[in-house]
Amino acid sequence: MWTIDCGDGCAPTKARDIIALIDGHRDEAGWFICSRCQQQAFISKSFATQGGGRWTPFLKGAIRLGTPGEPYQPFAFLVGDEANGGVATSVWVAYYTDLRPHGGRLKMGHGPGGPPVLGMRGVDGLRRRLIELGCLDPDAE
């Protein structure tokens, strides 16, 4: 279950799984939106780290990286350090598998062999999309 919050007083909305989140809770650019006020929204997460600390990312959006129709669908979360503000400071690459029509189960995260692998076209496509969204400076080294 994914809880989407705009931080502006609307009751948070929920997406039942990663497919519902990516297909139904983003604007055309890929940013998560509040289904009530249509403003940019975020998903707050918290994970224990191996070093004993916590990682508390704010997921701001998602960029699809996969080929439609393929069972493995890589994507990248746009991650911010704060709930407010529309900028992403990191990219979290993951994938989901949707094998439900074939009797399998929906899975999100790392694959059987580790994280998703992007071909050079995929990396270049991600870079171009991050520039379009204002997350990367095209002139920075």
Secondary structure by P-SEA (a helix, b strand, c coil): cbbbbccccccbbbbccaaaaaacccccccccccccccccbbbbbbbbccccbbbbbbbccccccccccccbbbbbbbcccccccccccbbbbbcccccccccbbbbccccccccccccaaaaaaaaaaaaaacccccccc
